[in-house]
């Protein structure tokens, strides 16, 4: 018989930064708050609700700790609690940025996938960000509605964004605090100087480190620190009750059994931190490499993982780095296991045509071409394995999400696919997971933690290659 799980309580000061909708300034407030608290000497652990890679890149810069994703569609409740408990163990405060509006999720009939569902699971107080620019007393009605909509959500305060000035702030604050039981924790004036830079998939990832992006986190920290009541926010975070979770079992650290190359640079940066940790726990030593800047793959690799990003924005540089493309192609033709998602899949096709139609040569493992389009493919995915692959066996399912403006064209009629899409578009006619050699390419960003055996299977495939 297996030993019963020992449950214990964990003290994790935490707060959720939510919004009334997308675009109200959640990322500005959350990132600025993380930076302001960090500058005051706190160890801040960041989280992002939902399938997002770009916002966490700003969180990581603000806190100097990897931000984690919490997603109630892709992860079990116990996995999300475990992630918070584990990664917040040595932190003073955890700040969780929401997704879309507070109650928006995967349907209009439930809160699954929403910020509210994660806040209730984690018993975390919520601070709501509102865009005050076009309202005054009416903003109190919005706060009243959000506070009453779900009694299970602890709406502990609000922050007003894009405020016209002192008088406007006073009117809004008086209306909210007189007509609701919710406190106003500060307000941010409208300022063009603290806007985050965007392009076709949203914010530009901090990993690209251009001039505007590099200074924005420091600017946000100062902006938020000046205008918000940080002391009260800390008190609210400390009011969160303990999280009950199974006690972590001490285990011996196993020596790494395989070396996995991880593509990390300005063009490729979309990874879930918990998924990379899962690979490590299954015996992978993670070796970062740059398809943009390095001339060849690192020596001694047993497999590679190329995640998403913006290869279309760096297609000229990727084409120019012919030695790296040749190095990757030779290893994959030799049978080295490779897992490529979205941007990684695009890089492994023969070419990428950007939005202007300019075509640049890529690796060419997949006999097809990538074009950028004006149509956004967006949504959660569910794939059912119909063939064995390097991360799954027939009958297993994998959860993820799609988020791209590209299409793969001229896929050969005899292409082999690993998955049938139960939810989502996939690559071709609701098929997903193109397999060639020992390489698997998907448009879906698959969260390995949604099916933990996937990490084990990938490590096993890498082991098989290393032994051969």
C-alpha positions in Angstrom: 0.0 0.0 0.0 1.2 3.5 -0.7 1.7 5.8 2.2 -1.2 8.3 2.8 -0.4 11.8 1.7 0.5 14.2 4.6 -1.4 17.5 4.2 -0.1 20.7 5.8 -0.8 24.4 5.7 1.5 26.8 3.8 1.6 30.5 4.6 1.8 32.2 1.2 1.1 36.0 1.2 -0.6 36.5 -2.2 -2.8 38.8 -4.2 -4.5 38.7 -7.6 -4.4 41.7 -9.9 -7.5 41.4 -12.1 -9.2 43.6 -14.6 -12.7 44.4 -15.7 -11.7 43.4 -19.2 -8.6 43.1 -21.4 -6.8 46.4 -22.1 -7.5 48.1 -18.8 -3.9 48.0 -17.6 -3.5 44.8 -15.7 0.0 44.1 -17.0 1.1 47.7 -16.3 -0.2 47.5 -12.7 0.9 44.0 -12.0 4.4 44.4 -13.4 4.8 47.8 -11.8 3.7 46.4 -8.5 6.1 43.5 -8.7 8.9 45.9 -9.5 8.0 48.4 -6.8 7.9 45.7 -4.1 11.2 44.2 -5.4 12.9 47.6 -5.2 11.7 47.8 -1.6 13.6 44.6 -0.8 10.8 42.0 -1.0 11.3 38.7 -2.7 8.4 38.6 -5.1 7.1 35.5 -6.9 5.1 36.3 -10.0 2.3 34.3 -11.7 0.2 34.7 -14.8 -3.3 33.3 -15.2 -3.9 31.7 -18.6 -1.7 30.7 -21.5 0.6 33.7 -21.9 4.3 33.8 -22.5 4.9 37.5 -23.0 3.5 39.1 -19.8 5.6 36.6 -17.7 8.8 37.9 -19.5 8.1 41.3 -17.9 7.3 39.7 -14.5 10.6 37.8 -14.6 12.6 41.0 -15.3 10.7 42.9 -12.5 11.3 40.2 -9.9 14.5 38.4 -11.1 12.6 35.1 -10.6 10.8 33.1 -13.3 7.1 33.8 -13.5 4.7 30.8 -13.5 1.5 30.2 -15.4 -1.7 29.1 -13.7 -4.3 27.7 -16.1 -7.4 25.9 -14.9 -8.1 24.5 -18.4 -4.6 22.9 -18.9 -3.7 22.1 -15.3 -5.4 20.2 -12.5 -6.2 22.2 -9.3 -3.6 20.3 -7.3 -0.9 21.2 -9.9 -1.7 24.9 -9.6 -1.6 24.9 -5.8 1.6 22.9 -5.9 3.2 25.4 -8.3 2.3 28.3 -6.0 3.5 26.5 -2.8 6.7 25.3 -4.4 7.8 28.5 -6.2 6.7 30.8 -3.4 8.5 28.9 -0.6 11.2 31.5 -0.2 9.2 34.6 -1.4 7.8 37.4 0.8 4.8 38.0 -1.4 3.2 36.4 -4.5 1.6 38.6 -7.2 -0.8 36.9 -9.6 -1.7 38.7 -12.8 -5.1 37.8 -14.2 -6.3 37.2 -17.8 -8.9 39.2 -19.7 -11.8 40.2 -17.4 -12.1 38.8 -13.9 -14.9 36.4 -14.8 -13.9 35.6 -18.5 -13.0 32.0 -19.1 -13.6 29.2 -21.7 -17.3 29.7 -21.9 -20.2 32.0 -20.9 -21.7 29.5 -18.6 -18.9 28.8 -16.1 -15.8 30.5 -14.7 -13.5 27.7 -15.8 -10.3 29.1 -17.1 -11.0 32.5 -15.6 -9.0 34.6 -13.1 -11.9 34.3 -10.7 -11.6 30.5 -10.7 -7.9 30.7 -9.9 -8.5 33.3 -7.2 -11.1 31.1 -5.5 -8.9 28.0 -5.7 -6.0 29.8 -4.2 -8.2 31.7 -1.7 -6.4 34.8 -2.8 -7.8 38.3 -2.4 -8.4 40.2 -5.6 -7.5 43.8 -6.5 -9.5 45.0 -9.5 -8.0 47.4 -12.1 -10.5 49.7 -13.8 -10.1 52.1 -16.7 -11.5 55.3 -15.3 -10.9 57.6 -18.3 -14.5 57.8 -19.6 -16.4 57.6 -16.3 -16.8 59.2 -12.9 -19.6 58.3 -10.5 -20.8 55.4 -12.8 -17.6 53.6 -12.0 -19.1 52.7 -8.6 -21.8 50.7 -10.4 -19.1 48.6 -12.1 -17.4 47.9 -8.8 -20.7 47.0 -7.2 -21.5 44.6 -10.0 -18.1 42.9 -9.9 -18.2 42.5 -6.1 -21.7 41.1 -6.1 -21.4 38.8 -9.2 -19.7 35.9 -7.3 -19.7 36.0 -3.5 -16.9 33.4 -3.6 -14.5 36.0 -4.9 -12.8 38.2 -2.3 -12.7 41.6 -4.0 -10.4 43.4 -1.5 -9.7 46.6 -3.4 -9.6 48.5 -6.7 -7.0 50.5 -8.6 -8.1 53.2 -11.0 -6.1 53.6 -14.2 -6.0 56.4 -16.7 -7.3 59.0 -14.3 -7.5 62.6 -15.6 -6.3 64.2 -12.4 -6.9 64.8 -8.7 -10.5 66.0 -9.1 -11.4 63.0 -11.3 -9.8 60.6 -8.8 -11.6 62.2 -5.9 -15.0 61.8 -7.6 -14.4 58.2 -8.5 -13.0 57.3 -5.0 -15.9 58.9 -3.2 -18.5 57.2 -5.4 -16.9 53.8 -5.0 -16.2 53.9 -1.2 -19.6 55.4 -0.4 -21.7 53.0 -2.5 -19.6 49.8 -2.1 -17.6 48.1 0.6 -14.5 48.1 -1.6 -11.5 50.3 -0.9 -9.6 52.3 -3.6 -5.9 51.5 -3.2 -4.6 54.2 -5.5 -4.9 55.7 -9.0 -2.6 56.0 -12.0 -2.8 59.2 -14.1 -3.1 58.7 -17.9 0.5 58.7 -19.2 1.8 58.0 -22.7 5.3 57.5 -21.3 4.6 54.2 -19.5 2.7 52.3 -22.3 4.1 48.9 -23.1 5.1 48.3 -26.7 2.9 46.0 -28.9 2.8 44.3 -32.2 0.7 41.6 -33.9 0.6 39.0 -31.0 0.4 41.6 -28.3 3.2 43.0 -26.2 6.8 42.7 -27.4 8.5 40.1 -25.2 11.0 41.5 -22.8 13.5 38.9 -24.0 14.0 41.0 -27.2 15.5 43.7 -25.0 15.2 46.6 -27.4 15.7 50.2 -26.1 12.1 50.9 -25.3 11.5 47.5 -23.7 14.6 47.5 -21.5 13.7 50.7 -19.5 10.0 50.1 -19.2 10.1 47.8 -16.1 12.0 50.3 -14.1 9.7 53.1 -15.2 6.6 51.0 -14.3 8.0 50.3 -10.8 8.6 53.9 -10.1 5.2 54.9 -11.5 3.2 52.4 -9.5 5.3 52.9 -6.4 4.5 56.6 -6.4 0.8 56.3 -6.9 -0.4 53.1 -5.1 -0.8 52.3 -1.4 1.8 49.6 -1.3 1.5 49.1 2.4 -2.2 48.4 2.2 -1.6 46.0 -0.7 0.9 44.1 1.4 -1.6 43.9 4.3 -4.2 42.5 1.9 -1.7 39.9 0.6 -0.9 38.8 4.1 -4.6 38.4 4.9 -4.8 35.4 2.5 -5.4 32.2 4.5 -2.9 29.3 4.5 -2.9 27.0 1.4 -3.5 23.4 2.3 -1.4 21.0 0.2 0.3 17.7 0.5 3.7 17.9 2.2 6.6 17.9 -0.2 8.6 14.7 0.0 12.3 14.9 0.1 14.0 13.0 -2.7 17.5 12.5 -3.9 18.4 14.6 -6.9 19.1 12.1 -9.7 22.0 12.9 -12.0 20.9 14.2 -15.4 20.5 11.3 -17.8 20.1 13.3 -21.1 21.2 16.7 -22.4 18.3 18.7 -24.0 19.0 21.7 -26.1 16.5 24.6 -25.5 16.3 27.3 -28.1 16.3 30.6 -26.3 16.9 34.0 -27.8 15.0 37.0 -29.2 13.2 34.7 -31.7 12.3 31.8 -29.4 11.2 32.5 -25.8 7.8 30.9 -25.3 8.1 28.2 -22.6 6.3 27.4 -19.4 8.7 27.5 -16.5 6.9 24.6 -14.8 7.2 22.5 -17.9 11.0 23.1 -18.1 11.2 22.2 -14.4 9.3 19.0 -15.2 11.9 18.0 -17.8 14.6 18.6 -15.3 12.9 16.4 -12.7 12.6 13.7 -15.2 16.4 13.7 -15.8 17.1 16.4 -18.4 20.0 18.8 -18.2 18.8 21.9 -20.0 21.3 23.4 -22.3 20.3 26.8 -23.9 21.3 27.6 -27.4 20.5 30.4 -29.8 19.4 29.7 -33.4 20.0 33.4 -34.1 23.5 33.9 -32.7 25.3 30.5 -32.3 26.9 28.8 -35.2 26.0 25.2 -34.3 24.2 23.2 -31.7 26.0 22.5 -28.4 28.1 19.3 -28.3 26.7 16.2 -26.7 22.9 16.9 -27.0 20.5 14.0 -27.0 17.4 16.1 -28.1 16.2 19.6 -28.7 13.1 21.6 -27.8 12.3 24.7 -29.9 9.4 26.6 -28.5 7.3 29.5 -29.9 8.2 33.1 -30.4 8.6 35.5 -33.3 10.8 33.8 -36.0 8.9 35.9 -38.6 10.3 39.0 -37.0 13.8 37.7 -37.2 13.6 35.6 -40.4 16.4 37.5 -42.1 18.8 36.8 -39.3 17.7 33.2 -39.0 18.3 32.7 -42.8 21.7 34.4 -42.5 22.8 31.9 -39.9 23.1 29.1 -42.3 25.6 27.1 -40.2 23.1 26.8 -37.4 20.3 25.7 -39.8 22.7 23.1 -41.3 23.7 21.9 -37.8 20.1 21.4 -36.8 19.1 19.7 -40.0 21.9 17.2 -39.9 21.1 16.2 -36.3 17.4 15.8 -37.0 18.0 13.8 -40.1 20.3 11.6 -38.0 17.3 10.9 -35.7 17.8 13.2 -32.8 14.5 13.7 -31.0 13.1 17.2 -31.5 9.9 18.8 -30.2 9.0 22.1 -32.0 6.0 24.2 -31.2 4.4 27.0 -33.3 7.4 29.3 -33.9 9.7 26.3 -33.6 7.5 24.4 -36.2 7.7 27.5 -38.5 11.5 27.5 -38.2 11.7 23.9 -39.2 9.8 24.4 -42.5 11.6 25.3 -45.7 10.8 29.0 -45.5 8.9 31.8 -43.8 7.2 34.6 -45.8 6.6 37.6 -43.6 3.7 40.0 -43.7 5.2 41.8 -46.7 5.6 38.5 -48.6 9.4 38.5 -48.3 10.5 34.9 -48.1 13.5 33.6 -46.1 15.0 30.1 -46.0 14.7 28.1 -42.8 15.8 24.6 -41.7 13.7 22.5 -44.1 13.1 19.4 -42.0 9.3 19.8 -42.8 8.7 19.8 -46.5 6.4 22.9 -46.5 6.4 26.6 -46.4 5.1 29.1 -43.8 3.3 32.3 -44.6 2.1 35.1 -42.4 -1.6 36.1 -42.7 -4.0 38.6 -41.3 -6.1 35.9 -39.6 -5.5 35.2 -36.0 -5.9 31.6 -34.8 -6.5 31.7 -31.0 -7.9 29.3 -28.5 -7.4 26.3 -26.2 -6.6 22.9 -27.8 -7.2 19.3 -26.9 -5.3 16.7 -29.0 -5.9 12.9 -28.9 -3.0 10.7 -30.0 -3.8 8.5 -32.9 -0.1 7.5 -33.4 2.8 7.1 -31.0 5.1 10.1 -30.9 8.1 11.2 -28.9 5.8 12.7 -26.2 2.7 10.5 -26.2 1.2 7.1 -26.9 -1.9 6.2 -28.8 -5.0 7.1 -26.8 -3.4 9.7 -24.6 -4.5 13.4 -24.7 -2.6 16.6 -24.5 -3.9 20.1 -23.7 -2.5 23.3 -24.9 -3.4 26.5 -26.9 -3.0 28.1 -30.3 -2.0 31.7 -30.9 -0.6 32.5 -34.4 -1.1 34.6 -37.5 0.7 32.0 -39.7 -0.3 29.1 -41.9 1.7 26.1 -43.1 1.3 25.6 -46.8 1.9 22.7 -49.2 1.9 19.9 -46.6 2.6 16.7 -48.5 -0.4 14.3 -48.8 1.5 11.5 -47.2 2.5 13.6 -44.1 2.2 11.6 -40.8 0.3 13.2 -38.0 0.4 12.2 -34.3 -2.9 13.7 -33.2 -6.5 14.3 -34.0 -7.8 17.6 -32.7 -10.8 17.3 -30.4 -10.6 21.1 -29.8 -8.7 23.6 -32.0 -7.6 23.8 -35.6 -4.2 22.1 -35.6 -2.0 21.9 -38.7 -4.2 20.5 -41.4 -7.9 19.4 -41.4 -7.8 19.2 -37.6 -4.8 17.1 -37.6 -1.8 18.0 -35.4 1.7 16.9 -34.6 3.5 16.4 -37.9 6.1 13.7 -37.6 9.2 13.2 -39.7 12.5 11.5 -38.8 12.2 11.7 -34.9 10.9 15.2 -35.0 7.4 16.3 -33.8 6.1 19.7 -34.9 2.8 21.3 -33.6 1.0 24.6 -33.8 -0.4 23.9 -30.4 1.7 25.1 -27.5 1.3 21.9 -25.4 1.7 22.3 -21.7 3.8 19.2 -20.7 2.4 19.4 -17.2 -1.1 18.8 -18.6 0.1 15.2 -19.2 3.2 14.7 -17.1 4.0 11.4 -18.9 4.8 13.5 -21.9 8.0 14.7 -20.3 9.0 11.1 -19.4 8.4 10.0 -22.9 10.5 12.7 -24.4 13.3 11.9 -22.0 13.0 8.2 -23.0 13.2 9.1 -26.7 16.4 11.2 -26.0 17.8 8.3 -24.0 17.1 5.9 -26.9 19.0 8.3 -29.3 22.0 8.7 -26.9 22.3 4.9 -26.6 22.2 4.4 -30.3 
